Structures are given as structure tokens and as C-alpha cells.
Amino acid sequence: MKITVIGSINMDYTSRVDKLPQMGETIMAASFYVSPGGKGANQAVAARRLGAKVAMVGCVGRDAAGRELVERFKSEGIDTSCIKYSEKPTGNALITVDEEGHNTIVVYGGSNGELDIDWVKACEKHLTGSDYVILQQEIPLETVEYAMKLCRDIGAKVILNPAPAKKLPADAYKYVDIITPNETELLKLTGKEDISEGAEVLLSYGAKSVVVTLGEKGCVYISKDERIVLEAFRVKAVDTTAAGDSFNAALAVALAEGKDIGEALKFSNAVGALTATKYGAQDSLPYRSDVDGFLRNH
């Protein structure tokens, strides 16, 4: 089972606060920590910890943060041969998390913007043999679109996590096997507040199926032939920063293992829930033994 992630690699700078600040308000943080992040990197580490063979396609700067992040990948057992180096600073995210686990995030793309089509072309042999390729939208959209077309050509299935929500050309969605917006992203992509109506728009563009993630309310799966609604597992959330990323990774892993979509979504909900119970992005990502134990008890 091989999962390839094409996407962003960041260093996260996180402040914990009692409440999120309002516009113009200055507040004091209870704590501060630095940790590896980026939606693509989070998904790669999550998939690896869940048992997949994982390759990361991304770009970091020639700086201390970039070197540290690549070493972190290697320590997790992730293939780093398709990580590019740029003269731009490594991407970063400024994250504020309140005591309820809600957050605000400001992302500086930096070197992630240098992940171009030529680099993906150069990495084609590493993509070959992937069961699933996961993409997000913290890298150039033309790279996302090209990578999805390439995946179709080499027989790899595509999970597109459209975050942040930026519209691709409508005909690009025909290369997507599963698109996974949250409610806000669905609205931005389709103009529809109703989940079913928004999903139908994405299906009409050519996406094979849609999973709308609903945070503490669970998720909804919609295809032309099937609709599944799953409630979330009840946990004490302290930081939801990487919960969506781990959900996407878990979905790819579960489907690559041959689980049906219902079981895959249940597995993904469990992984997302466990992620939200710990602070940090990659620091919060669970291992397979944690997930299996959680599911046995729920």
C-alpha cells in the first residue's frame, strides 16, 4: 500500500489563548510552541503512522526550518527523494488556539509556491505505483491540476482536499475520485449552503464522489449512487488544527487497504477525533495502534 502526498510543508508557530482575539484586540498567550506542519506534510505523516508506505512531493527553503522538516520526514520513514529546495523561505503558519480547541491560522506560503509542474513531472516515476495520491491547495493550482491529470494517466486515485478553498477549472474535477471540502469550503467552491446541493455541483463538474467534513458533527459522503451520514466520535477536543488533514490521510489508507466507504469513513472519523485531543499539528497525529484501540472501545 503506497500513498503519495503532493503538497505544502510548513513550520507551525502556535500560541494557546483563553479566547481568540477580536479585530484590533491584543491578548496574552498562555503558551507558545514550534512544530512541523503544512497540510501536505501533516497528511504524509498521518498516513505513515497509520501504516502506509508514503512519499512526499513538496518544496522547502534552504534554511534551518527546511532542513529540520526534511529530517523529521526521514525520522518518520517517509520517502523524501521528491522534496525540492528553494531560495525562498520555508512556508510557515501562525496559529492561535483557544481553550475549546478552535483556531485561526495565517499561512505564509514561501517555498511552497515553488512546487511547480516541472518538479511534479520529474517525480513521475515516484508517483507510479501509488494507490492514492492526496493533494491540497496550499501549492500552485496549476500544479494541482497537472498532478491530478498525471495520476489519471498512471492509474493512481486522487483525493483532493480543497483547502484553502480556491476554484479549479470546472473540467479539472473529472480527475478527482474523492473531494473532501468542509462546509465553508463547499460554500466557497459551489455557492451552495445546502450540503446536498453543493455536492451535486461538484459531482456535475465530474468529481466521482464528495465527502463533506462537519467537524464535531461528523461527515457526509455523497456520490451519484450513494449517500452516507456518519456522526463524529465524542472526544474532548483541545486543538483541531490537523484533524482534517489526518481525516484525509486516514481515508486514503483505509480505502487502499480495501475497506468499503462506510468503514473507511468510520476509521477516518476516529483518526480525526484522536488528532483533536492533542496539541500541535504533526505532534497530535495518532499511530495505528492508538486508532485500533480507540475503535475497539467505541
Backbone as CSV, one residue per row, in Angstrom:
resi,resn,N_x,N_y,N_z,CA_x,CA_y,CA_z,C_x,C_y,C_z
1,MET,0.848,-1.195,0.000,0.000,0.000,0.000,0.882,1.244,0.000
2,LYS,0.755,2.053,-1.042,1.569,3.257,-1.147,0.676,4.483,-1.296
3,ILE,0.961,5.484,-0.479,0.275,6.771,-0.541,1.317,7.835,-0.873
4,THR,1.032,8.662,-1.874,1.897,9.798,-2.173,1.126,11.081,-1.876
5,VAL,1.794,12.004,-1.218,1.190,13.303,-0.910,1.938,14.371,-1.686
6,ILE,1.206,15.181,-2.414,1.786,16.318,-3.137,1.225,17.571,-2.481
7,GLY,2.084,18.344,-1.818,1.513,19.500,-1.130,2.491,20.279,-0.286
8,SER,1.925,21.025,0.639,2.659,22.024,1.404,3.442,21.426,2.569
9,ILE,4.546,22.092,2.871,5.381,21.750,4.017,5.672,23.058,4.759
10,ASN,5.255,23.141,6.003,5.413,24.369,6.784,6.026,24.095,8.140
11,MET,6.500,25.156,8.756,6.796,25.134,10.184,5.686,25.941,10.859
12,ASP,5.099,25.362,11.909,3.979,25.997,12.601,4.448,26.689,13.883
13,TYR,3.918,27.884,14.099,4.203,28.652,15.310,2.857,28.896,16.011
14,THR,2.646,28.217,17.128,1.326,28.148,17.739,1.290,28.824,19.106
15,SER,0.272,29.665,19.299,0.011,30.285,20.593,-1.306,29.762,21.152
16,ARG,-1.308,29.400,22.428,-2.538,28.991,23.109,-3.080,30.169,23.902
17,VAL,-4.386,30.410,23.736,-5.029,31.555,24.385,-6.340,31.116,25.026
18,ASP,-6.860,31.938,25.931,-8.153,31.633,26.538,-9.273,31.795,25.522
19,LYS,-9.175,32.850,24.704,-10.170,33.089,23.666,-9.472,33.704,22.469
20,LEU,-10.051,33.489,21.283,-9.463,34.054,20.072,-9.637,35.564,20.068
21,PRO,-8.637,36.324,19.633,-8.742,37.789,19.665,-9.737,38.322,18.643
22,GLN,-10.364,39.424,18.999,-11.211,40.155,18.068,-10.342,41.121,17.260
23,MET,-10.913,41.705,16.208,-10.156,42.651,15.398,-9.658,43.811,16.260
24,GLY,-8.369,44.079,16.174,-7.777,45.177,16.916,-7.443,44.860,18.359
25,GLU,-7.740,43.646,18.814,-7.519,43.282,20.207,-6.162,42.612,20.383
26,THR,-5.461,42.979,21.449,-4.214,42.325,21.826,-4.460,41.488,23.076
27,ILE,-4.077,40.225,23.041,-4.249,39.350,24.189,-2.939,38.640,24.490
28,MET,-2.832,38.090,25.677,-1.629,37.372,26.077,-1.822,35.875,25.865
29,ALA,-0.793,35.216,25.375,-0.840,33.773,25.163,-0.431,33.043,26.436
30,ALA,-1.075,31.904,26.671,-0.737,31.075,27.826,0.516,30.251,27.560
31,SER,0.746,29.898,26.281,1.937,29.132,25.918,2.217,29.305,24.435
32,PHE,3.416,28.914,24.029,3.845,29.029,22.631,4.747,27.857,22.304
33,TYR,4.562,27.291,21.119,5.456,26.208,20.719,5.608,26.181,19.196
34,VAL,6.709,25.595,18.756,7.047,25.470,17.334,6.970,23.996,16.975
35,SER,6.311,23.693,15.860,6.168,22.289,15.461,6.032,22.188,13.945
36,PRO,6.383,21.030,13.366,6.235,20.843,11.922,4.776,20.797,11.520
37,GLY,4.463,21.361,10.349,3.082,21.368,9.870,3.022,21.531,8.361
38,GLY,1.945,22.138,7.889,1.637,22.196,6.468,0.678,21.077,6.141
39,LYS,-0.372,21.370,5.404,-1.409,20.369,5.167,-0.842,19.116,4.488
40,GLY,0.008,19.317,3.500,0.582,18.163,2.822,1.444,17.333,3.747
41,ALA,2.318,18.004,4.494,3.203,17.303,5.412,2.416,16.572,6.490
42,ASN,1.389,17.225,7.023,0.559,16.569,8.040,-0.067,15.288,7.501
43,GLN,-0.563,15.357,6.276,-1.211,14.194,5.681,-0.210,13.068,5.435
44,ALA,1.010,13.432,5.037,2.039,12.416,4.809,2.406,11.701,6.108
45,VAL,2.628,12.465,7.163,2.994,11.864,8.447,1.840,11.025,8.986
46,ALA,0.618,11.539,8.853,-0.544,10.778,9.329,-0.658,9.446,8.608
47,ALA,-0.527,9.451,7.289,-0.636,8.208,6.519,0.458,7.223,6.913
48,ARG,1.665,7.740,7.130,2.767,6.857,7.525,2.502,6.221,8.889
49,ARG,2.028,7.010,9.837,1.767,6.483,11.178,0.610,5.487,11.185
50,LEU,-0.227,5.563,10.158,-1.342,4.618,10.053,-0.951,3.348,9.305
51,GLY,0.303,3.279,8.862,0.794,2.029,8.302,1.104,2.013,6.827
52,ALA,0.923,3.130,6.130,1.180,3.157,4.690,2.646,3.432,4.387
53,LYS,3.083,2.981,3.224,4.343,3.434,2.654,4.059,4.790,2.018
54,VAL,4.844,5.814,2.366,4.497,7.183,1.991,5.672,7.891,1.330
55,ALA,5.356,8.620,0.249,6.322,9.514,-0.393,5.759,10.927,-0.339
56,MET,6.624,11.904,-0.076,6.225,13.309,-0.013,6.814,14.074,-1.181
57,VAL,5.947,14.765,-1.917,6.377,15.650,-3.001,6.096,17.070,-2.546
58,GLY,7.152,17.861,-2.326,6.960,19.215,-1.816,8.200,20.051,-2.010
59,CYS,8.208,21.219,-1.364,9.320,22.152,-1.525,9.562,22.889,-0.205
60,VAL,10.826,22.958,0.205,11.212,23.700,1.396,12.326,24.677,1.041
61,GLY,12.578,25.622,1.935,13.660,26.566,1.725,15.000,25.993,2.141
62,ARG,16.061,26.653,1.706,17.410,26.250,2.116,17.751,26.943,3.440
63,ASP,16.934,26.682,4.420,17.096,27.324,5.711,16.986,26.278,6.815
64,ALA,17.156,26.722,8.054,17.147,25.784,9.180,15.813,25.061,9.293
65,ALA,14.720,25.791,9.070,13.403,25.171,9.163,13.236,24.089,8.108
66,GLY,13.666,24.368,6.894,13.557,23.389,5.821,14.354,22.133,6.115
67,ARG,15.588,22.316,6.583,16.425,21.153,6.910,15.799,20.321,8.030
68,GLU,15.269,21.001,9.035,14.655,20.278,10.154,13.433,19.487,9.700
69,LEU,12.628,20.092,8.835,11.417,19.418,8.381,11.736,18.168,7.563
70,VAL,12.742,18.258,6.700,13.127,17.080,5.916,13.641,15.973,6.838
71,GLU,14.417,16.338,7.843,14.906,15.334,8.791,13.752,14.698,9.556
72,ARG,12.724,15.481,9.850,11.542,14.932,10.533,10.868,13.873,9.659
73,PHE,10.736,14.172,8.375,10.158,13.181,7.444,10.968,11.883,7.476
74,LYS,12.278,12.025,7.382,13.139,10.846,7.362,12.979,10.039,8.643
75,SER,12.837,10.715,9.779,12.688,10.011,11.047,11.373,9.249,11.124
76,GLU,10.375,9.699,10.336,9.085,9.012,10.290,9.092,7.853,9.298
77,GLY,10.151,7.767,8.482,10.218,6.722,7.470,9.554,7.099,6.165
78,ILE,9.468,8.402,5.886,8.827,8.904,4.663,9.885,9.142,3.589
79,ASP,9.577,8.765,2.361,10.476,8.968,1.221,10.561,10.465,0.909
80,THR,11.766,11.039,1.017,11.967,12.470,0.800,12.675,12.778,-0.514
81,SER,12.793,11.784,-1.396,13.564,11.985,-2.628,12.912,12.979,-3.574
82,CYS,11.630,13.299,-3.358,10.945,14.268,-4.223,10.654,15.583,-3.505
83,ILE,11.467,15.915,-2.516,11.363,17.230,-1.882,12.383,18.163,-2.530
84,LYS,11.878,19.250,-3.048,12.677,20.245,-3.763,13.167,21.315,-2.775
85,TYR,14.322,21.940,-3.091,14.844,23.030,-2.263,14.765,24.342,-3.031
86,SER,14.364,25.393,-2.339,14.132,26.702,-2.951,14.924,27.769,-2.205
87,GLU,15.180,28.876,-2.898,15.821,30.013,-2.248,14.825,30.813,-1.406
88,LYS,13.539,30.566,-1.591,12.535,31.241,-0.769,12.490,30.604,0.621
89,PRO,12.062,31.368,1.635,11.965,30.786,2.981,10.956,29.645,3.020
90,THR,11.199,28.705,3.912,10.242,27.625,4.133,8.899,28.209,4.572
91,GLY,7.816,27.626,4.066,6.490,28.103,4.436,6.255,27.997,5.935
92,ASN,5.374,28.853,6.436,5.070,28.779,7.859,3.621,29.163,8.123
93,ALA,3.167,28.802,9.301,1.801,29.114,9.703,1.808,29.684,11.114
94,LEU,1.068,30.764,11.307,0.886,31.381,12.619,-0.487,30.956,13.124
95,ILE,-0.510,30.156,14.174,-1.737,29.511,14.635,-2.078,29.985,16.042
96,THR,-3.340,30.319,16.239,-3.843,30.672,17.564,-4.943,29.683,17.926
97,VAL,-4.828,29.040,19.083,-5.781,28.012,19.509,-6.378,28.410,20.850
98,ASP,-7.735,28.388,20.961,-8.365,28.728,22.235,-8.604,27.482,23.081
99,GLU,-9.130,27.679,24.280,-9.273,26.562,25.220,-10.335,25.551,24.792
100,GLU,-11.167,25.916,23.803,-12.157,24.985,23.259,-11.614,24.187,22.078
101,GLY,-10.387,24.494,21.671,-9.791,23.793,20.541,-10.025,24.461,19.200
102,HIS,-10.721,25.595,19.172,-10.943,26.320,17.923,-9.695,27.129,17.586
103,ASN,-9.510,27.404,16.290,-8.276,28.071,15.920,-8.464,29.083,14.801
104,THR,-7.491,29.957,14.684,-7.325,30.807,13.499,-5.907,30.553,12.992
105,ILE,-5.754,30.582,11.666,-4.458,30.246,11.075,-4.135,31.242,9.957
106,VAL,-2.929,31.811,10.012,-2.414,32.644,8.921,-1.217,31.912,8.322
107,VAL,-1.291,31.621,7.027,-0.238,30.829,6.371,0.571,31.716,5.422
108,TYR,1.892,31.627,5.521,2.802,32.223,4.538,3.340,31.097,3.683
109,GLY,3.025,31.123,2.395,3.358,30.004,1.516,4.834,29.799,1.301
110,GLY,5.601,30.876,1.137,7.040,30.764,0.951,7.422,29.791,-0.143
111,SER,8.271,28.848,0.188,8.794,27.897,-0.799,7.722,26.994,-1.387
112,ASN,6.574,26.856,-0.735,5.508,26.027,-1.303,5.083,26.522,-2.683
113,GLY,5.225,27.825,-2.916,4.873,28.389,-4.216,5.805,27.976,-5.336
114,GLU,6.939,27.372,-4.978,7.909,26.911,-5.973,7.684,25.460,-6.383
115,LEU,6.653,24.835,-5.830,6.344,23.453,-6.224,5.607,23.503,-7.559
116,ASP,6.354,23.430,-8.635,5.806,23.684,-9.961,5.572,22.394,-10.750
117,ILE,4.988,22.561,-11.927,4.663,21.425,-12.787,5.922,20.642,-13.178
118,ASP,7.010,21.350,-13.473,8.238,20.672,-13.887,8.734,19.722,-12.804
119,TRP,8.585,20.115,-11.542,9.040,19.240,-10.469,8.169,17.991,-10.366
120,VAL,6.866,18.163,-10.527,5.976,17.001,-10.495,6.295,16.062,-11.660
121,LYS,6.571,16.634,-12.833,6.977,15.811,-13.976,8.222,15.005,-13.638
122,ALA,9.175,15.643,-12.994,10.428,14.975,-12.652,10.223,13.851,-11.636
123,CYS,9.120,13.937,-10.888,8.838,12.942,-9.843,7.867,11.853,-10.302
124,GLU,7.574,11.803,-11.612,6.552,10.865,-12.097,6.861,9.421,-11.714
125,LYS,8.110,9.016,-11.813,8.429,7.614,-11.511,8.157,7.275,-10.047
126,HIS,8.218,8.278,-9.179,7.941,8.047,-7.770,6.435,7.990,-7.500
127,LEU,5.652,8.629,-8.367,4.193,8.564,-8.234,3.655,7.224,-8.716
128,THR,4.325,6.643,-9.708,3.874,5.371,-10.267,3.853,4.296,-9.179
129,GLY,2.755,3.575,-9.130,2.598,2.545,-8.108,1.849,3.007,-6.885
130,SER,1.488,4.292,-6.833,0.712,4.803,-5.704,-0.729,4.310,-5.798
131,ASP,-1.277,3.854,-4.680,-2.696,3.508,-4.637,-3.545,4.774,-4.631
132,TYR,-3.125,5.734,-3.799,-3.814,7.018,-3.724,-2.793,8.140,-3.692
133,VAL,-3.154,9.249,-4.319,-2.383,10.487,-4.225,-3.290,11.535,-3.597
134,ILE,-2.788,12.176,-2.536,-3.549,13.209,-1.842,-2.976,14.572,-2.215
135,LEU,-3.872,15.497,-2.567,-3.473,16.869,-2.882,-4.300,17.855,-2.069
136,GLN,-3.726,19.030,-1.819,-4.440,20.135,-1.204,-4.211,21.368,-2.065
137,GLN,-4.529,22.545,-1.563,-4.425,23.744,-2.396,-3.585,24.843,-1.740
138,GLU,-2.557,24.435,-0.984,-1.575,25.381,-0.462,-0.347,25.445,-1.372
139,ILE,-0.467,24.861,-2.559,0.556,24.929,-3.598,-0.106,25.507,-4.845
140,PRO,0.653,25.887,-5.881,0.032,26.490,-7.065,-1.058,25.605,-7.673
141,LEU,-2.172,26.230,-8.048,-3.300,25.466,-8.572,-2.969,24.769,-9.883
142,GLU,-2.092,25.378,-10.697,-1.738,24.723,-11.950,-0.973,23.417,-11.677
143,THR,-0.230,23.389,-10.583,0.466,22.166,-10.193,-0.535,21.111,-9.743
144,VAL,-1.530,21.531,-8.980,-2.576,20.606,-8.529,-3.282,19.987,-9.723
145,GLU,-3.675,20.831,-10.669,-4.405,20.336,-11.837,-3.548,19.381,-12.661
146,TYR,-2.282,19.743,-12.895,-1.410,18.866,-13.664,-1.220,17.528,-12.956
147,ALA,-1.001,17.572,-11.648,-0.770,16.343,-10.887,-1.975,15.417,-10.949
148,MET,-3.178,15.990,-10.907,-4.380,15.154,-10.975,-4.497,14.470,-12.337
149,LYS,-4.169,15.191,-13.389,-4.190,14.592,-14.728,-3.157,13.471,-14.826
150,LEU,-1.990,13.703,-14.276,-0.930,12.706,-14.306,-1.360,11.450,-13.552
151,CYS,-2.028,11.648,-12.430,-2.488,10.492,-11.650,-3.464,9.638,-12.451
152,ARG,-4.330,10.286,-13.188,-5.256,9.537,-14.027,-4.481,8.702,-15.049
153,ASP,-3.439,9.278,-15.609,-2.654,8.576,-16.629,-1.911,7.363,-16.063
154,ILE,-1.445,7.461,-14.819,-0.648,6.368,-14.260,-1.483,5.423,-13.394
155,GLY,-2.790,5.694,-13.294,-3.677,4.774,-12.591,-3.759,4.946,-11.092
156,ALA,-3.342,6.090,-10.581,-3.461,6.363,-9.147,-4.749,7.135,-8.883
157,LYS,-5.443,6.790,-7.821,-6.673,7.504,-7.468,-6.328,8.785,-6.708
158,VAL,-7.182,9.787,-6.862,-6.914,11.119,-6.334,-7.906,11.493,-5.246
159,ILE,-7.382,11.913,-4.108,-8.182,12.580,-3.078,-7.749,14.036,-3.074
160,LEU,-8.682,14.935,-3.347,-8.405,16.370,-3.339,-9.033,16.992,-2.101
161,ASN,-8.187,17.517,-1.235,-8.631,18.270,-0.062,-8.577,19.754,-0.454
162,PRO,-9.699,20.373,-0.818,-9.668,21.706,-1.414,-9.521,22.809,-0.371
163,ALA,-8.384,22.799,0.291,-8.119,23.770,1.343,-6.729,24.379,1.126
164,PRO,-6.660,25.717,1.145,-7.790,26.642,1.232,-8.651,26.575,-0.023
165,ALA,-9.899,27.005,0.122,-10.865,26.856,-0.962,-10.562,27.835,-2.095
166,LYS,-10.062,27.290,-3.200,-9.813,28.062,-4.420,-10.344,27.241,-5.577
167,LYS,-11.076,27.883,-6.459,-11.733,27.160,-7.540,-10.739,26.747,-8.628
168,LEU,-10.779,25.483,-8.974,-10.084,24.973,-10.149,-10.992,25.125,-11.363
169,PRO,-10.453,25.043,-12.576,-11.339,24.978,-13.738,-12.312,23.824,-13.586
170,ALA,-13.561,24.033,-13.950,-14.601,23.020,-13.711,-14.231,21.662,-14.287
171,ASP,-13.568,21.647,-15.444,-13.269,20.351,-16.057,-12.115,19.628,-15.377
172,ALA,-11.442,20.278,-14.416,-10.363,19.605,-13.691,-10.905,18.594,-12.692
173,TYR,-12.151,18.774,-12.261,-12.713,17.886,-11.235,-12.956,16.468,-11.760
174,LYS,-12.934,16.309,-13.068,-13.138,14.968,-13.616,-11.978,14.046,-13.284
175,TYR,-10.855,14.610,-12.824,-9.704,13.789,-12.433,-9.735,13.421,-10.947
176,VAL,-10.786,13.851,-10.233,-10.860,13.668,-8.786,-11.746,12.468,-8.453
177,ASP,-11.206,11.542,-7.674,-12.006,10.404,-7.222,-12.830,10.774,-5.990
178,ILE,-12.222,11.496,-5.056,-12.929,11.966,-3.865,-12.462,13.387,-3.568
179,ILE,-13.405,14.309,-3.411,-13.090,15.663,-2.978,-13.648,15.849,-1.577
180,THR,-12.886,16.491,-0.690,-13.223,16.487,0.736,-13.303,17.894,1.331
181,PRO,-14.245,18.725,0.899,-14.369,20.060,1.493,-15.038,20.013,2.860
182,ASN,-14.754,21.004,3.707,-15.611,21.209,4.861,-16.772,22.114,4.422
183,GLU,-17.652,22.463,5.345,-18.847,23.238,4.960,-18.481,24.595,4.368
184,THR,-17.496,25.255,4.957,-17.087,26.577,4.466,-16.493,26.475,3.076
185,GLU,-15.646,25.489,2.865,-15.022,25.300,1.553,-16.051,24.912,0.507
186,LEU,-17.029,24.104,0.886,-18.086,23.726,-0.049,-18.850,24.952,-0.523
187,LEU,-19.158,25.853,0.406,-19.872,27.076,0.050,-19.042,27.932,-0.903
188,LYS,-17.749,28.075,-0.623,-16.891,28.899,-1.476,-16.723,28.302,-2.868
189,LEU,-16.687,26.982,-2.944,-16.483,26.323,-4.235,-17.743,26.288,-5.089
190,THR,-18.904,26.209,-4.445,-20.150,25.980,-5.189,-21.198,27.073,-5.025
191,GLY,-21.044,27.929,-4.010,-22.063,28.931,-3.730,-23.297,28.358,-3.056
192,LYS,-23.236,27.118,-2.621,-24.394,26.444,-2.022,-24.157,26.196,-0.529
193,GLU,-25.105,26.629,0.297,-25.019,26.351,1.729,-25.503,24.942,2.046
194,ASP,-26.483,24.470,1.280,-27.008,23.128,1.496,-25.973,22.094,1.045
195,ILE,-25.694,21.143,1.915,-24.646,20.157,1.630,-24.962,19.333,0.389
196,SER,-26.191,18.877,0.290,-26.563,18.046,-0.861,-26.461,18.833,-2.157
197,GLU,-26.939,20.071,-2.143,-26.880,20.892,-3.351,-25.440,21.184,-3.748
198,GLY,-24.592,21.496,-2.749,-23.188,21.761,-3.043,-22.487,20.541,-3.604
199,ALA,-22.770,19.382,-3.012,-22.162,18.145,-3.506,-22.595,17.853,-4.935
200,GLU,-23.848,18.118,-5.238,-24.344,17.876,-6.594,-23.616,18.751,-7.611
201,VAL,-23.259,19.969,-7.214,-22.497,20.834,-8.121,-21.140,20.203,-8.427
202,LEU,-20.450,19.739,-7.393,-19.137,19.132,-7.603,-19.228,17.848,-8.420
203,LEU,-20.274,17.077,-8.184,-20.485,15.866,-8.985,-20.766,16.226,-10.442
204,SER,-21.486,17.319,-10.648,-21.793,17.735,-12.024,-20.538,18.188,-12.758
205,TYR,-19.529,18.660,-12.008,-18.251,19.032,-12.618,-17.441,17.807,-13.032
206,GLY,-17.778,16.648,-12.469,-17.065,15.433,-12.834,-16.425,14.684,-11.690
207,ALA,-16.414,15.258,-10.473,-15.868,14.531,-9.325,-16.673,13.250,-9.115
208,LYS,-15.992,12.153,-8.808,-16.696,10.878,-8.649,-17.483,10.816,-7.340
209,SER,-16.960,11.437,-6.294,-17.653,11.425,-5.010,-17.198,12.600,-4.164
210,VAL,-18.017,12.917,-3.152,-17.771,14.070,-2.290,-17.893,13.623,-0.835
211,VAL,-16.939,14.002,-0.019,-17.052,13.835,1.428,-17.004,15.229,2.045
212,VAL,-18.080,15.630,2.684,-18.125,16.922,3.359,-17.842,16.676,4.839
213,THR,-16.753,17.246,5.337,-16.403,17.072,6.750,-17.106,18.151,7.568
214,LEU,-17.661,17.730,8.707,-18.514,18.612,9.514,-17.971,18.802,10.920
215,GLY,-16.685,18.562,11.122,-16.089,18.751,12.438,-16.726,17.846,13.469
216,GLU,-17.178,18.435,14.561,-17.768,17.665,15.673,-19.101,17.028,15.300
217,LYS,-19.630,17.359,14.114,-20.894,16.754,13.673,-20.675,15.541,12.767
218,GLY,-19.427,15.240,12.416,-19.166,14.050,11.615,-18.869,14.363,10.161
219,CYS,-19.433,13.588,9.251,-19.183,13.781,7.829,-20.328,13.204,7.006
220,VAL,-20.395,13.642,5.748,-21.407,13.162,4.806,-20.701,12.749,3.521
221,TYR,-20.993,11.556,3.043,-20.467,11.060,1.771,-21.592,11.058,0.748
222,ILE,-21.319,11.619,-0.426,-22.322,11.669,-1.487,-21.675,11.324,-2.822
223,SER,-22.242,10.329,-3.490,-21.874,10.023,-4.869,-23.162,9.978,-5.674
224,LYS,-23.062,9.632,-6.939,-24.272,9.567,-7.759,-25.214,8.463,-7.289
225,ASP,-24.662,7.441,-6.642,-25.468,6.274,-6.273,-25.662,6.074,-4.780
226,GLU,-24.986,6.874,-3.947,-24.983,6.555,-2.523,-24.848,7.813,-1.669
227,ARG,-25.457,7.764,-0.493,-25.317,8.836,0.493,-25.139,8.187,1.860
228,ILE,-24.092,8.589,2.577,-23.807,8.061,3.906,-23.589,9.224,4.855
229,VAL,-24.269,9.193,5.993,-24.080,10.205,7.033,-23.511,9.518,8.261
230,LEU,-22.385,10.010,8.750,-21.752,9.419,9.925,-21.550,10.487,10.993
231,GLU,-21.936,10.170,12.219,-21.684,11.078,13.336,-20.223,10.995,13.753
232,ALA,-19.744,12.073,14.359,-18.380,12.079,14.875,-18.306,11.326,16.197
233,PHE,-17.108,10.865,16.535,-16.870,10.306,17.859,-16.780,11.456,18.859
234,ARG,-17.335,11.267,20.038,-17.323,12.310,21.057,-16.014,12.260,21.842
235,VAL,-15.246,13.329,21.749,-13.986,13.436,22.475,-13.854,14.856,23.017
236,LYS,-12.930,15.061,23.928,-12.612,16.393,24.426,-11.563,17.007,23.512
237,ALA,-12.006,17.865,22.607,-11.093,18.474,21.643,-10.318,19.612,22.290
238,VAL,-9.005,19.629,22.059,-8.177,20.720,22.566,-7.505,21.487,21.431
239,ASP,-7.387,20.879,20.259,-6.736,21.540,19.124,-7.130,20.812,17.843
240,THR,-7.917,21.470,17.003,-8.418,20.833,15.778,-7.545,21.117,14.559
241,THR,-6.365,21.698,14.768,-5.536,22.162,13.654,-5.342,21.112,12.565
242,ALA,-4.954,19.898,12.925,-4.617,18.883,11.927,-5.676,17.795,11.793
243,ALA,-6.844,17.996,12.418,-7.870,16.945,12.387,-8.341,16.656,10.965
244,GLY,-8.538,17.699,10.174,-8.952,17.496,8.790,-7.878,16.813,7.959
245,ASP,-6.622,17.163,8.216,-5.524,16.539,7.479,-5.437,15.050,7.781
246,SER,-5.557,14.698,9.065,-5.468,13.286,9.418,-6.671,12.508,8.897
247,PHE,-7.832,13.157,8.834,-9.022,12.522,8.261,-8.756,12.127,6.807
248,ASN,-8.188,13.037,6.029,-7.914,12.754,4.618,-6.893,11.636,4.462
249,ALA,-5.855,11.668,5.277,-4.846,10.604,5.211,-5.457,9.255,5.562
250,ALA,-6.280,9.251,6.605,-6.912,8.004,7.036,-7.839,7.450,5.967
251,LEU,-8.535,8.338,5.273,-9.432,7.900,4.209,-8.647,7.195,3.104
252,ALA,-7.523,7.783,2.719,-6.683,7.158,1.689,-6.160,5.806,2.149
253,VAL,-5.694,5.726,3.381,-5.148,4.479,3.908,-6.220,3.397,3.961
254,ALA,-7.383,3.743,4.502,-8.456,2.756,4.662,-8.931,2.220,3.315
255,LEU,-9.097,3.107,2.347,-9.551,2.670,1.025,-8.466,1.845,0.327
256,ALA,-7.216,2.235,0.496,-6.123,1.468,-0.104,-6.030,0.068,0.501
257,GLU,-6.457,-0.069,1.744,-6.472,-1.374,2.396,-7.652,-2.241,1.960
258,GLY,-8.581,-1.644,1.207,-9.718,-2.404,0.714,-10.985,-2.261,1.533
259,LYS,-11.001,-1.353,2.513,-12.228,-1.122,3.275,-13.289,-0.507,2.377
260,ASP,-14.565,-0.817,2.639,-15.620,-0.140,1.893,-15.749,1.277,2.416
261,ILE,-16.492,2.101,1.715,-16.508,3.525,2.035,-17.071,3.787,3.434
262,GLY,-18.057,3.029,3.866,-18.610,3.217,5.195,-17.589,2.970,6.285
263,GLU,-16.861,1.847,6.177,-15.830,1.522,7.153,-14.672,2.514,7.076
264,ALA,-14.352,2.951,5.867,-13.264,3.912,5.692,-13.598,5.238,6.364
265,LEU,-14.845,5.667,6.243,-15.255,6.926,6.869,-15.260,6.812,8.389
266,LYS,-15.685,5.673,8.911,-15.659,5.457,10.361,-14.221,5.515,10.865
267,PHE,-13.323,4.854,10.164,-11.899,4.876,10.513,-11.361,6.310,10.478
268,SER,-11.735,7.052,9.449,-11.260,8.428,9.293,-11.797,9.325,10.393
269,ASN,-13.058,9.137,10.767,-13.628,9.898,11.875,-12.863,9.641,13.173
270,ALA,-12.495,8.388,13.400,-11.750,8.045,14.610,-10.383,8.721,14.624
271,VAL,-9.704,8.704,13.484,-8.390,9.332,13.393,-8.503,10.839,13.615
272,GLY,-9.484,11.476,12.985,-9.677,12.907,13.174,-9.987,13.254,14.615
273,ALA,-10.815,12.444,15.260,-11.181,12.684,16.653,-9.965,12.583,17.567
274,LEU,-9.162,11.541,17.380,-7.967,11.371,18.201,-6.988,12.531,17.998
275,THR,-6.861,12.994,16.777,-5.959,14.108,16.484,-6.355,15.347,17.268
276,ALA,-7.640,15.586,17.394,-8.135,16.791,18.065,-7.935,16.770,19.572
277,THR,-7.552,15.624,20.130,-7.388,15.535,21.583,-5.988,15.924,22.046
278,LYS,-5.091,16.257,21.104,-3.738,16.641,21.470,-3.357,17.945,20.781
279,TYR,-2.402,18.650,21.368,-1.949,19.915,20.807,-0.927,19.696,19.692
280,GLY,-0.876,20.670,18.777,0.097,20.625,17.694,-0.489,20.012,16.447
281,ALA,0.254,20.129,15.361,-0.192,19.555,14.088,0.318,18.122,14.005
282,GLN,1.559,17.934,13.594,2.081,16.570,13.491,2.274,15.913,14.851
283,ASP,2.494,16.717,15.884,2.648,16.147,17.226,1.379,15.441,17.689
284,SER,0.235,15.814,17.113,-1.040,15.254,17.558,-1.478,14.037,16.757
285,LEU,-0.756,13.698,15.697,-1.213,12.646,14.790,-1.063,11.261,15.431
286,PRO,-2.127,10.463,15.455,-2.080,9.166,16.148,-1.388,8.088,15.332
287,TYR,-0.915,7.067,16.041,-0.364,5.872,15.411,-1.483,4.843,15.237
288,ARG,-1.230,3.853,14.373,-2.269,2.872,14.058,-2.756,2.136,15.313
289,SER,-1.842,1.821,16.213,-2.240,1.112,17.429,-3.198,1.948,18.270
290,ASP,-2.994,3.274,18.280,-3.908,4.165,19.014,-5.311,4.110,18.419
291,VAL,-5.366,4.127,17.094,-6.662,4.139,16.404,-7.389,2.817,16.596
292,ASP,-6.654,1.719,16.448,-7.277,0.406,16.608,-7.823,0.232,18.022
293,GLY,-7.098,0.710,19.018,-7.562,0.635,20.391,-8.785,1.497,20.629
294,PHE,-8.769,2.694,20.053,-9.907,3.604,20.176,-11.168,2.984,19.578
295,LEU,-11.032,2.385,18.410,-12.200,1.780,17.751,-12.718,0.577,18.528
296,ARG,-11.815,-0.183,19.147,-12.280,-1.322,19.954,-13.126,-0.844,21.141
297,ASN,-12.814,0.329,21.641,-13.517,0.860,22.811,-14.723,1.722,22.451
298,HIS,-14.965,1.931,21.172,-16.088,2.768,20.735,-16.891,1.979,19.695
